[in-house]
Protein backbone atom coordinates (compact mmCIF):
# COMPACT_ATOMS: atom_id res chain seq x y z
CA UNK A 1 0.00 0.00 0.00
CA UNK A 2 2.78 2.46 0.90
CA UNK A 3 4.60 1.79 -2.39
CA UNK A 4 1.40 2.42 -4.30
CA UNK A 5 0.91 5.76 -2.51
CA UNK A 6 4.51 6.74 -3.22
CA UNK A 7 4.04 6.03 -6.94
CA UNK A 8 0.90 8.17 -6.96
CA UNK A 9 2.78 11.02 -5.30
CA UNK A 10 5.59 10.79 -7.85
CA UNK A 11 3.11 10.86 -10.74
CA UNK A 12 1.31 13.89 -9.28
CA UNK A 13 4.65 15.69 -8.77
CA UNK A 14 5.59 15.01 -12.38
CA UNK A 15 2.27 16.27 -13.75
CA UNK A 16 2.36 19.39 -11.56
CA UNK A 17 5.95 20.13 -12.60
CA UNK A 18 4.85 20.07 -16.26
CA UNK A 19 1.93 22.41 -15.53
CA UNK A 20 4.12 24.83 -13.58
CA UNK A 21 6.68 24.88 -16.39
CA UNK A 22 3.91 25.59 -18.91
CA UNK A 23 2.68 28.52 -16.77
CA UNK A 24 6.22 29.91 -16.51
CA UNK A 25 6.70 29.63 -20.27
CA UNK A 26 3.40 31.43 -20.91
CA UNK A 27 4.36 34.24 -18.54
CA UNK A 28 7.74 34.60 -20.20
CA UNK A 29 6.22 34.53 -23.65
CA UNK A 30 3.56 37.12 -22.85
CA UNK A 31 6.32 39.32 -21.41
CA UNK A 32 8.30 38.75 -24.59
CA UNK A 33 5.44 40.02 -26.77
CA UNK A 34 4.87 43.06 -24.55
CA UNK A 35 8.59 43.94 -24.58
CA UNK A 36 8.83 43.43 -28.33
CA UNK A 37 5.88 45.70 -29.13
CA UNK A 38 7.15 48.36 -26.73
CA UNK A 39 10.58 48.21 -28.41
CA UNK A 40 9.14 48.50 -31.92
CA UNK A 41 7.02 51.52 -30.96
CA UNK A 42 9.66 53.09 -28.71
CA UNK A 43 7.31 53.02 -25.73
CA UNK A 44 7.82 52.00 -22.13
CA UNK A 45 6.30 48.71 -21.05
CA UNK A 46 4.21 50.69 -18.58
CA UNK A 47 2.75 52.61 -21.55
CA UNK A 48 1.66 49.37 -23.23
CA UNK A 49 0.09 47.79 -20.15
CA UNK A 50 -0.97 51.04 -18.47
CA UNK A 51 -4.17 53.05 -18.44
CA UNK A 52 -3.19 55.66 -21.02
CA UNK A 53 -5.74 56.11 -23.79
CA UNK A 54 -3.47 58.22 -25.96
CA UNK A 55 -3.36 57.43 -29.65
CA UNK A 56 0.31 56.45 -29.46
CA UNK A 57 -0.47 53.74 -26.84
CA UNK A 58 -3.80 52.34 -28.05
CA UNK A 59 -2.77 50.59 -31.27
CA UNK A 60 0.39 49.03 -29.78
CA UNK A 61 -1.70 47.74 -26.86
CA UNK A 62 -4.33 46.35 -29.23
CA UNK A 63 -1.65 44.65 -31.33
CA UNK A 64 -0.14 43.11 -28.22
CA UNK A 65 -3.52 41.76 -27.13
CA UNK A 66 -4.05 40.34 -30.62
CA UNK A 67 -0.62 38.69 -30.60
CA UNK A 68 -1.19 37.12 -27.19
CA UNK A 69 -4.51 35.69 -28.32
CA UNK A 70 -3.28 34.42 -31.70
CA UNK A 71 0.11 33.09 -30.63
CA UNK A 72 -0.49 31.89 -27.09
CA UNK A 73 -4.24 31.21 -27.23
CA UNK A 74 -4.63 33.06 -23.93
CA UNK A 75 -8.21 33.61 -22.80
CA UNK A 76 -9.73 37.08 -23.08
CA UNK A 77 -9.90 37.19 -19.30
CA UNK A 78 -6.19 36.31 -18.92
CA UNK A 79 -5.18 38.94 -21.47
CA UNK A 80 -7.40 41.47 -19.74
CA UNK A 81 -5.73 40.75 -16.41
CA UNK A 82 -2.29 41.42 -17.94
CA UNK A 83 -3.47 44.87 -19.03
CA UNK A 84 -5.82 45.69 -16.15
CA UNK A 85 -8.80 45.63 -18.47
CA UNK A 86 -12.11 43.86 -18.85
CA UNK A 87 -12.43 40.91 -21.25
CA UNK A 88 -14.87 42.91 -23.42
CA UNK A 89 -12.16 45.53 -24.01
CA UNK A 90 -9.81 42.76 -25.10
CA UNK A 91 -12.42 41.37 -27.50
CA UNK A 92 -12.99 44.78 -29.13
CA UNK A 93 -9.23 45.40 -29.35
CA UNK A 94 -8.64 42.11 -31.12
CA UNK A 95 -11.56 42.79 -33.47
CA UNK A 96 -10.01 46.19 -34.27
CA UNK A 97 -6.72 44.56 -35.27
CA UNK A 98 -8.44 41.85 -37.33
CA UNK A 99 -10.44 44.55 -39.12
CA UNK A 100 -7.18 46.42 -39.85
CA UNK A 101 -5.59 43.28 -41.24
CA UNK A 102 -8.59 42.59 -43.44
CA UNK A 103 -8.60 46.20 -44.70
CA UNK A 104 -4.82 45.95 -45.30
CA UNK A 105 -4.11 48.98 -43.09
CA UNK A 106 -0.39 49.73 -43.11
CA UNK A 107 -0.58 50.96 -39.51
CA UNK A 108 -1.50 47.40 -38.53
CA UNK A 109 0.37 45.33 -41.11
CA UNK A 110 3.79 47.00 -40.85
CA UNK A 111 4.28 46.47 -37.11
CA UNK A 112 2.95 42.90 -37.37
CA UNK A 113 5.53 42.17 -40.10
CA UNK A 114 8.26 43.70 -37.94
CA UNK A 115 7.20 41.63 -34.95
CA UNK A 116 7.14 38.44 -37.02
CA UNK A 117 10.67 39.21 -38.26
CA UNK A 118 11.87 39.66 -34.69
CA UNK A 119 10.29 36.38 -33.60
CA UNK A 120 11.84 34.30 -36.38
Buried (B, 14 or more C-beta within 10 A) or exposed (E): EEEEEEEEEEEEEEEEEEEEEEEEEBEEBBEBBBEBBBEBBEBEEEBBBBEBEEEEBEBBBBBBBBBBBEBBEBEBEBBBBBBEBEBEBBBEBBEBBBEBEEEEEEEBEEBBEBBEEEEE
